[in-house]
Amino acid sequence: MTTPSDHSWYLYLLECADGSLYTGITTDVARRFAQHQAGTGARYTRSRKPIAIAAQLRCADRAEASRLEALVKRLHAARKRELCAMLPQAEMPALLAWLREGGRPSDTAALPSKS
C-alpha cells in the first residue's frame, strides 16, 4: 500500500460488489479506497460499493498514470482482470504494448516478467 509521505502516482483497479472493476489514479491508494467505500469517491463507486483493491501500479508521474488509466478504461472487463493478474510481474514496456493493443494477445504468459 502507499503511504501519505509517498508522492508517487498510482493506477488502481477496485473490485466492486456488483462484480465490476473501477479504474482510477491517486497518490494514496489506501486513502482513495477508503473514500470510495465511504461514498465520497467517484459517482460510479457510490452505487457499486468497492469491496477490494484488485490491483495497483506505481507510475513515473501523474501524466503516465493518466495515460495508463485511459488505456485501461478502454479494456473490456475480462481484459481488465487479465491485467490485474499481470501487474505484479509485468515489465512496464511490455505492459504498455499490451494495453496499446487493447489487451491482445490474450497469452499473457508471453509477456516478459520481472526477474
DSSP file (Angstrom, degrees, kcal/mol; ACC not computed):
  #  RESIDUE AA STRUCTURE BP1 BP2  ACC     N-H-->O    O-->H-N    N-H-->O    O-->H-N    TCO  KAPPA ALPHA  PHI   PSI    X-CA   Y-CA   Z-CA
    1    1 A M              0   0    0      0, 0.0     2,-0.2     0, 0.0    55,-0.0   0.000 360.0 360.0 360.0 162.9    0.0    0.0    0.0
    2    2 A T        -     0   0    0      2,-0.0    28,-0.1     5,-0.0    26,-0.1  -0.493 360.0-140.7 -87.2 160.3    1.0    3.6   -0.4
    3    3 A T    >   -     0   0    0     -2,-0.2     3,-1.7    24,-0.2    26,-0.1  -0.870  24.8-113.3-117.9 155.9    1.9    5.9    2.5
    4    4 A P  T 3  S+     0   0    0      0, 0.0    -1,-0.1     0, 0.0    -2,-0.0   0.799 117.1  55.4 -58.0 -28.7    1.0    9.6    2.9
    5    5 A S  T 3  S+     0   0    0      2,-0.0     2,-0.7     1,-0.0    -3,-0.0   0.619  87.8  90.2 -80.7 -11.0    4.7   10.5    2.6
    6    6 A D    <   -     0   0    0     -3,-1.7    -4,-0.0     1,-0.1    -1,-0.0  -0.773  55.7-174.4 -86.5 114.3    5.0    8.7   -0.8
    7    7 A H        +     0   0    0     -2,-0.7    -1,-0.1     2,-0.1    21,-0.1   0.164  40.3 123.5 -99.0  18.9    4.1   11.2   -3.5
    8    8 A S        -     0   0    0     19,-0.2     2,-0.4     1,-0.1    52,-0.1  -0.363  62.7-117.4 -71.7 158.3    4.2    8.8   -6.4
    9    9 A W  E     -A   59   0A   0     50,-0.7    50,-3.4    -2,-0.1     2,-0.4  -0.787  29.5-162.2 -98.6 144.4    1.2    8.4   -8.6
   10   10 A Y  E     -AB  58  26A   0     16,-3.0    16,-1.9    -2,-0.4     2,-0.4  -0.965  17.8-144.8-128.7 141.6   -0.6    5.1   -8.8
   11   11 A L  E     -AB  57  25A   0     46,-2.4    46,-2.5    -2,-0.4     2,-0.3  -0.878  33.1-176.3 -92.6 135.5   -3.1    3.5  -11.2
   12   12 A Y  E     -AB  56  24A   0     12,-2.8    12,-2.4    -2,-0.4     2,-0.4  -0.975  21.6-155.8-137.4 153.0   -5.5    1.3   -9.3
   13   13 A L  E     -AB  55  23A   0     42,-2.5    41,-2.1    -2,-0.3    42,-1.6  -0.996  13.2-157.1-126.0 131.9   -8.4   -1.0  -10.0
   14   14 A L  E     -AB  53  22A   0      8,-2.9     8,-2.4    -2,-0.4     2,-0.5  -0.893  13.6-134.9-110.5 137.9  -11.2   -1.7   -7.5
   15   15 A E  E     -AB  52  21A   0     37,-2.8    36,-3.4    -2,-0.4    37,-1.4  -0.799  28.5-152.1 -85.7 126.6  -13.4   -4.8   -7.4
   16   16 A C  E >   -A   50   0A   0      4,-2.9     3,-2.3    -2,-0.5    33,-0.2  -0.634  25.4-109.3-102.1 161.1  -17.0   -3.6   -6.8
   17   17 A A  T 3  S+     0   0    0     32,-2.2    32,-0.1    31,-1.8    -1,-0.1   0.763 118.0  56.3 -60.0 -27.5  -19.8   -5.5   -5.1
   18   18 A D  T 3  S-     0   0    0     30,-0.6    -1,-0.3    31,-0.1     3,-0.1   0.390 122.8-103.7 -86.9   5.4  -21.6   -6.0   -8.4
   19   19 A G  S <  S+     0   0    0     -3,-2.3    -2,-0.1     1,-0.3     2,-0.1   0.376  81.8 126.2  91.0  -4.3  -18.5   -7.7   -9.9
   20   20 A S        -     0   0    0     28,-0.1    -4,-2.9    -5,-0.1     2,-0.4  -0.347  55.4-128.0 -81.5 167.3  -17.4   -4.7  -12.0
   21   21 A L  E     -B   15   0A   0     -6,-0.2     2,-0.4    -3,-0.1    -6,-0.2  -0.966  13.9-155.7-117.9 133.8  -14.0   -3.1  -11.9
   22   22 A Y  E     -B   14   0A   0     -8,-2.4    -8,-2.9    -2,-0.4     2,-0.4  -0.896   8.7-156.3-106.8 137.8  -13.4    0.6  -11.3
   23   23 A T  E     +B   13   0A   0     -2,-0.4     2,-0.3   -10,-0.2   -10,-0.2  -0.937  25.8 141.3-116.7 135.8  -10.2    2.2  -12.6
   24   24 A G  E     -B   12   0A   0    -12,-2.4   -12,-2.8    -2,-0.4     2,-0.3  -0.927  37.5-121.5-155.5 179.7   -8.6    5.4  -11.2
   25   25 A I  E     +B   11   0A   0     -2,-0.3     2,-0.3   -14,-0.2   -14,-0.2  -0.954  34.1 148.2-130.6 152.6   -5.4    7.2  -10.3
   26   26 A T  E     -B   10   0A   0    -16,-1.9   -16,-3.0    -2,-0.3     3,-0.2  -0.972  50.4-122.0-167.0 169.8   -4.2    8.6   -7.0
   27   27 A T  S    S+     0   0    0     -2,-0.3     2,-0.3     1,-0.2   -19,-0.2   0.523 107.8  38.0 -97.1 -10.4   -1.1    9.3   -4.8
   28   28 A D     >  -     0   0    0      1,-0.1     4,-2.3   -18,-0.1    -1,-0.2  -0.817  63.6-174.8-144.3  97.9   -2.5    7.3   -1.9
   29   29 A V  H  > S+     0   0    0     -2,-0.3     4,-2.6     1,-0.2     5,-0.2   0.901  85.5  51.1 -63.5 -43.8   -4.4    4.1   -2.9
   30   30 A A  H  > S+     0   0    0      1,-0.2     4,-2.1     2,-0.2    -1,-0.2   0.919 112.3  46.6 -62.2 -44.2   -5.5    3.2    0.7
   31   31 A R  H  > S+     0   0    0      1,-0.2     4,-2.1     2,-0.2    -1,-0.2   0.923 114.0  47.8 -62.7 -44.4   -6.9    6.7    1.3
   32   32 A R  H  X S+     0   0    0     -4,-2.3     4,-2.4     2,-0.2    -2,-0.2   0.884 109.5  52.8 -67.1 -37.9   -8.7    6.7   -2.0
   33   33 A F  H  X S+     0   0    0     -4,-2.6     4,-2.5     1,-0.2    -1,-0.2   0.921 108.9  50.4 -60.8 -43.8  -10.1    3.2   -1.5
   34   34 A A  H  X S+     0   0    0     -4,-2.1     4,-2.0     2,-0.2    -2,-0.2   0.891 109.3  51.6 -61.9 -39.7  -11.5    4.4    1.9
   35   35 A Q  H  X>S+     0   0    0     -4,-2.1     5,-2.3     2,-0.2     6,-0.8   0.922 110.0  48.7 -62.8 -44.1  -13.1    7.4    0.2
   36   36 A H  H ><5S+     0   0    0     -4,-2.4     3,-1.1     4,-0.3     5,-0.3   0.924 111.6  49.4 -61.4 -43.8  -14.8    5.2   -2.3
   37   37 A Q  H 3<5S+     0   0    0     -4,-2.5    -1,-0.2     1,-0.3    -2,-0.2   0.841 108.9  52.9 -64.6 -33.0  -16.0    2.9    0.4
   38   38 A A  H 3<5S-     0   0    0     -4,-2.0    -1,-0.3    -5,-0.2    -2,-0.2   0.529 117.5-112.8 -80.5  -5.6  -17.4    5.9    2.4
   39   39 A G  T <<5S+     0   0    0     -3,-1.1    -3,-0.2    -4,-0.5    -2,-0.1   0.593  94.0 103.9  85.5  10.4  -19.3    7.1   -0.7
   40   40 A T      < +     0   0    0     -5,-2.3    -4,-0.3    -6,-0.2    -5,-0.1   0.266  64.5  78.2-107.3  10.5  -17.2   10.2   -1.1
   41   41 A G  S    S-     0   0    0     -6,-0.8    -5,-0.1     1,-0.3    -8,-0.1   0.238  98.3 -22.4 -90.2-142.3  -15.2    8.9   -4.1
   42   42 A A     >  -     0   0    0      1,-0.1     4,-0.8     3,-0.0     3,-0.5  -0.289  59.0-118.5 -68.3 151.9  -16.3    8.7   -7.7
   43   43 A R  H >> S+     0   0    0      1,-0.2     3,-0.8     2,-0.2     4,-0.8   0.873 112.2  62.5 -56.8 -38.8  -20.0    8.6   -8.5
   44   44 A Y  H 3> S+     0   0    0      1,-0.3     4,-0.6     2,-0.2     3,-0.5   0.893 104.8  45.4 -55.3 -43.3  -19.5    5.2  -10.1
   45   45 A T  H 3> S+     0   0    0     -3,-0.5     4,-1.1     1,-0.2    -1,-0.3   0.613  94.9  77.1 -81.8 -11.0  -18.5    3.6   -6.8
   46   46 A R  H << S+     0   0    0     -3,-0.8    -1,-0.2    -4,-0.8    -2,-0.2   0.895 108.3  29.2 -63.9 -38.5  -21.3    5.2   -4.8
   47   47 A S  H  < S+     0   0    0     -4,-0.8    -1,-0.2    -3,-0.5    -2,-0.2   0.553 124.0  48.8 -97.7  -9.0  -23.8    2.7   -6.1
   48   48 A R  H  < S-     0   0    0     -4,-0.6   -31,-1.8   -31,-0.1   -30,-0.6   0.354  91.3-144.7-114.6   5.1  -21.4   -0.2   -6.7
   49   49 A K     <  -     0   0    0     -4,-1.1   -32,-2.2   -33,-0.2    -3,-0.1   0.832  15.3-121.9  31.3 101.3  -19.6   -0.3   -3.3
   50   50 A P  E     -A   16   0A   0      0, 0.0   -34,-0.3     0, 0.0    -1,-0.1  -0.422  29.3-178.8 -65.8 138.9  -16.0   -1.2   -3.8
   51   51 A I  E     +     0   0A   0    -36,-3.4     2,-0.3     1,-0.3   -35,-0.2   0.615  60.2   5.8-114.0 -19.3  -15.0   -4.3   -1.8
   52   52 A A  E     -A   15   0A   0    -37,-1.4   -37,-2.8     3,-0.0     2,-0.8  -0.993  67.8-108.0-160.9 155.3  -11.3   -4.8   -2.6
   53   53 A I  E     -A   14   0A   0     -2,-0.3   -39,-0.3   -39,-0.2     3,-0.1  -0.822  32.4-171.9 -85.0 112.3   -8.3   -3.3   -4.3
   54   54 A A  E     -     0   0A   0    -41,-2.1     2,-0.3    -2,-0.8   -40,-0.2   0.860  61.7 -21.3 -76.8 -36.3   -7.9   -5.6   -7.3
   55   55 A A  E     -A   13   0A   0    -42,-1.6   -42,-2.5    -3,-0.1     2,-0.3  -0.980  53.1-163.7-166.6 157.9   -4.5   -4.1   -8.4
   56   56 A Q  E     -A   12   0A   0     -2,-0.3     2,-0.4   -44,-0.2   -44,-0.2  -0.987   4.0-164.3-149.3 150.7   -2.3   -1.1   -8.2
   57   57 A L  E     -A   11   0A   0    -46,-2.5   -46,-2.4    -2,-0.3     2,-0.3  -0.987  20.1-130.9-139.9 124.4    0.7    0.0  -10.3
   58   58 A R  E     -A   10   0A   0     -2,-0.4     2,-0.2   -48,-0.2   -48,-0.2  -0.597  29.8-159.0 -74.7 132.3    3.2    2.7   -9.3
   59   59 A C  E     -A    9   0A   0    -50,-3.4   -50,-0.7    -2,-0.3     3,-0.1  -0.717  26.9-117.7-112.5 161.8    3.7    5.2  -12.2
   60   60 A A  S    S-     0   0    0     -2,-0.2     2,-0.3     1,-0.1    -1,-0.1   0.872  88.2 -27.1 -65.7 -38.1    6.5    7.5  -13.0
   61   61 A D  S  > S-     0   0    0    -53,-0.1     4,-2.2     1,-0.1     5,-0.2  -0.931  75.1 -79.2-163.3-179.3    4.3   10.6  -12.7
   62   62 A R  H  > S+     0   0    0     -2,-0.3     4,-2.7     1,-0.2     5,-0.2   0.875 123.6  56.4 -63.5 -37.6    0.7   11.9  -13.0
   63   63 A A  H  > S+     0   0    0      2,-0.2     4,-2.3     1,-0.2    -1,-0.2   0.928 109.1  45.4 -61.6 -45.1    0.9   12.0  -16.8
   64   64 A E  H  > S+     0   0    0      2,-0.2     4,-2.6     1,-0.2     5,-0.2   0.918 112.5  51.5 -64.1 -42.4    1.9    8.4  -17.1
   65   65 A A  H  X S+     0   0    0     -4,-2.2     4,-2.4     1,-0.2    -2,-0.2   0.907 111.0  48.3 -60.4 -42.0   -0.8    7.4  -14.6
   66   66 A S  H  X S+     0   0    0     -4,-2.7     4,-2.2     2,-0.2    -1,-0.2   0.895 111.0  49.9 -66.1 -40.7   -3.4    9.3  -16.6
   67   67 A R  H  X S+     0   0    0     -4,-2.3     4,-1.9    -5,-0.2    -2,-0.2   0.930 113.0  46.4 -63.4 -44.7   -2.3    7.7  -19.9
   68   68 A L  H  X S+     0   0    0     -4,-2.6     4,-2.8     1,-0.2     5,-0.2   0.904 109.6  54.6 -63.9 -41.2   -2.4    4.3  -18.4
   69   69 A E  H  X S+     0   0    0     -4,-2.4     4,-2.6    -5,-0.2    -1,-0.2   0.923 107.8  49.8 -58.2 -44.7   -5.9    5.0  -16.9
   70   70 A A  H  X S+     0   0    0     -4,-2.2     4,-0.7     1,-0.2    -1,-0.2   0.897 112.6  47.2 -62.7 -40.2   -7.2    6.0  -20.3
   71   71 A L  H >< S+     0   0    0     -4,-1.9     3,-0.7     1,-0.2     4,-0.4   0.913 113.2  48.0 -66.9 -42.4   -5.8    2.8  -21.9
   72   72 A V  H >< S+     0   0    0     -4,-2.8     3,-1.7     1,-0.2    -2,-0.2   0.890 104.7  59.2 -66.8 -39.7   -7.2    0.6  -19.1
   73   73 A K  H 3< S+     0   0    0     -4,-2.6    -1,-0.2     1,-0.3    -2,-0.2   0.723  99.9  58.7 -64.3 -19.7  -10.7    2.2  -19.2
   74   74 A R  T << S+     0   0    0     -4,-0.7    -1,-0.3    -3,-0.7    -2,-0.2   0.634  89.0  97.0 -81.2 -14.1  -10.9    1.1  -22.9
   75   75 A L  S <  S-     0   0    0     -3,-1.7     2,-0.1    -4,-0.4    28,-0.1  -0.409  78.7-115.4 -77.0 150.1  -10.5   -2.6  -22.0
   76   76 A H     >  -     0   0    0     26,-0.3     4,-2.1    -2,-0.1     3,-0.4  -0.413  37.6-100.8 -73.6 161.3  -13.4   -5.0  -21.6
   77   77 A A  H  > S+     0   0    0      1,-0.2     4,-2.1     2,-0.2     5,-0.2   0.865 121.8  54.4 -54.9 -42.4  -13.8   -6.4  -18.1
   78   78 A A  H  > S+     0   0    0      1,-0.2     4,-1.8     2,-0.2    -1,-0.2   0.900 109.4  47.7 -62.1 -40.0  -12.2   -9.7  -18.9
   79   79 A R  H  > S+     0   0    0     -3,-0.4     4,-2.4     2,-0.2    -1,-0.2   0.866 108.2  55.1 -68.4 -35.9   -9.0   -7.9  -20.1
   80   80 A K  H  X S+     0   0    0     -4,-2.1     4,-2.2     2,-0.2    -2,-0.2   0.886 107.2  50.8 -63.2 -37.0   -9.0   -5.8  -17.0
   81   81 A R  H  X S+     0   0    0     -4,-2.1     4,-1.7     2,-0.2    -2,-0.2   0.881 108.7  51.1 -68.0 -37.7   -9.0   -9.0  -14.9
   82   82 A E  H  X S+     0   0    0     -4,-1.8     4,-1.8     1,-0.2    -2,-0.2   0.919 108.9  52.5 -61.5 -42.6   -6.1  -10.3  -17.0
   83   83 A L  H  X S+     0   0    0     -4,-2.4     4,-2.3     1,-0.2    -2,-0.2   0.915 105.1  54.1 -59.6 -44.5   -4.3   -7.0  -16.3
   84   84 A C  H  < S+     0   0    0     -4,-2.2    -1,-0.2     1,-0.2    -2,-0.2   0.883 110.3  47.4 -57.9 -39.1   -4.9   -7.4  -12.6
   85   85 A A  H  < S+     0   0    0     -4,-1.7    -1,-0.2     1,-0.2     4,-0.2   0.822 114.8  47.0 -71.3 -31.0   -3.2  -10.8  -12.7
   86   86 A M  H >X S+     0   0    0     -4,-1.8     4,-1.9     1,-0.2     3,-1.7   0.817  89.9  82.7 -79.5 -32.8   -0.3   -9.5  -14.8
   87   87 A L  T 3< S+     0   0    0     -4,-2.3    -1,-0.2     1,-0.3    -2,-0.1   0.791  83.0  57.4 -52.6 -41.2    0.6   -6.3  -12.8
   88   88 A P  T 34 S+     0   0    0      0, 0.0    -1,-0.3     0, 0.0    -2,-0.1   0.825 123.8  21.3 -62.6 -26.6    2.7   -7.9  -10.1
   89   89 A Q  T <4 S+     0   0    0     -3,-1.7    25,-2.8    -4,-0.2    -2,-0.2   0.547  94.2 110.6-118.4  -8.1    5.2   -9.4  -12.5
   90   90 A A  B  <  -C  113   0B   0     -4,-1.9     2,-0.3    23,-0.2    23,-0.2  -0.422  62.8-127.0 -76.5 142.9    4.9   -7.4  -15.8
   91   91 A E     >  -     0   0    0     21,-1.4     4,-2.4    -2,-0.1     5,-0.2  -0.641  24.5-120.3 -80.4 144.2    7.6   -5.1  -17.1
   92   92 A M  H  > S+     0   0    0     -2,-0.3     4,-2.8     1,-0.2     5,-0.2   0.889 109.1  51.8 -57.7 -45.7    6.3   -1.6  -18.0
   93   93 A P  H  > S+     0   0    0      0, 0.0     4,-2.1     0, 0.0    -1,-0.2   0.923 113.9  44.0 -59.9 -42.1    7.3   -1.7  -21.7
   94   94 A A  H  > S+     0   0    0      2,-0.2     4,-2.3     1,-0.2    -2,-0.2   0.886 113.3  52.0 -68.1 -38.2    5.5   -5.0  -22.3
   95   95 A L  H  X S+     0   0    0     -4,-2.4     4,-2.5     2,-0.2    -1,-0.2   0.918 109.4  49.1 -63.9 -44.3    2.5   -3.8  -20.3
   96   96 A L  H  X S+     0   0    0     -4,-2.8     4,-2.7     2,-0.2    -2,-0.2   0.910 111.2  49.5 -61.5 -43.0    2.3   -0.6  -22.3
   97   97 A A  H  X S+     0   0    0     -4,-2.1     4,-1.5    -5,-0.2    -1,-0.2   0.920 110.8  50.4 -62.3 -42.9    2.4   -2.6  -25.6
   98   98 A W  H  <>S+     0   0    0     -4,-2.3     5,-2.8     1,-0.2     6,-0.6   0.915 112.9  46.1 -60.9 -44.9   -0.3   -5.0  -24.3
   99   99 A L  H ><5S+     0   0    0     -4,-2.5     3,-1.9     1,-0.2    -2,-0.2   0.901 109.4  53.7 -66.6 -41.5   -2.5   -2.0  -23.3
  100  100 A R  H 3<5S+     0   0    0     -4,-2.7    -1,-0.2     1,-0.3    -2,-0.2   0.791 105.9  54.5 -65.2 -26.3   -2.0   -0.2  -26.6
  101  101 A E  T 3<5S-     0   0    0     -4,-1.5    -1,-0.3    -5,-0.2    -2,-0.2   0.329 123.9-106.6 -86.7   7.5   -3.0   -3.4  -28.5
  102  102 A G  T < 5S-     0   0    0     -3,-1.9   -26,-0.3     1,-0.2    -3,-0.2   0.770  75.7 -50.1  74.9  25.8   -6.2   -3.4  -26.5
  103  103 A G  S   <S+     0   0    0     -5,-2.8    -1,-0.2     1,-0.3    -4,-0.2   0.698  97.0 170.0  85.8  19.6   -5.2   -6.3  -24.3
  104  104 A R        +     0   0    0     -6,-0.6    -1,-0.3    -3,-0.1    -3,-0.2  -0.877  45.1  44.3-112.5 149.1   -4.2   -8.6  -27.1
  105  105 A P        -     0   0    0      0, 0.0    -4,-0.1     0, 0.0     5,-0.1   0.614  69.7-151.0 -74.4 160.7   -2.7  -11.1  -27.4
  106  106 A S  S    S+     0   0    0     -2,-0.1     2,-1.9     1,-0.1     3,-0.1   0.581  74.3  98.8 -76.8  -8.0   -4.6  -12.9  -24.6
  107  107 A D    >   +     0   0    0      1,-0.2     3,-1.4     2,-0.1     4,-0.2  -0.584  46.6 170.8 -80.0  83.7   -1.5  -15.1  -24.0
  108  108 A T  G >   +     0   0    0     -2,-1.9     3,-1.5     1,-0.3    -1,-0.2   0.681  66.8  74.7 -70.5 -17.2   -0.2  -13.0  -21.1
  109  109 A A  G 3  S+     0   0    0      1,-0.3    -1,-0.3    -3,-0.1     4,-0.1   0.750  86.6  64.5 -66.1 -21.3    2.4  -15.7  -20.3
  110  110 A A  G <  S+     0   0    0     -3,-1.4    -1,-0.3     2,-0.1    -2,-0.2   0.626  80.5 101.6 -76.8 -12.4    4.3  -14.4  -23.4
  111  111 A L  S <  S-     0   0    0     -3,-1.5     2,-0.1    -4,-0.2   -16,-0.0  -0.509  84.1-109.5 -73.3 138.4    4.9  -11.1  -21.7
  112  112 A P        -     0   0    0      0, 0.0   -21,-1.4     0, 0.0     2,-0.3  -0.422  39.0-153.8 -63.5 139.5    8.4  -10.6  -20.2
  113  113 A S  B     -C   90   0B   0    -23,-0.2   -23,-0.2    -2,-0.1     2,-0.1  -0.766  23.2 -90.5-115.4 163.4    8.3  -10.6  -16.5
  114  114 A K              0   0    0    -25,-2.8    -1,-0.1    -2,-0.3   -23,-0.0  -0.453 360.0 360.0 -68.4 140.4   10.5   -9.0  -13.8
  115  115 A S              0   0    0     -2,-0.1    -1,-0.1     0, 0.0   -26,-0.0   0.435 360.0 360.0 -92.7 360.0   13.3  -11.3  -12.7
